[in-house]
Each structure stands twice: as structure tokens, then as C-alpha cells.
């Protein structure tokens, strides 16, 4: 089954903060931005 998630991200004091809109309470804070996408994929699998 294929699931689709929306990753929303912004910067905060030099960090990239991301959240998945479909999963309340899920967030990640990383440097650089490409790590945010990689970490998010690992956490939702």
C-alpha cells in the first residue's frame, strides 16, 4: 500500500524544522535540509 505524506519545513535559528502534516506531533530538526527528508522517510517506514 502506497502512502503519501506532506513534509512542511522552515528555518529556525539556522536549523531546518520539518513536520509531516498527516501525522500530528511528528517533527524533525536538522542541518542541512537534505537530512530532514532522509530522516523523515526512515521514521515513517
Secondary structure, 3 states (H helix, E strand, C coil): CCCCCCEEEEEECCEEEEEECCCCCCEEEECCHHHHHHHHHHHHC
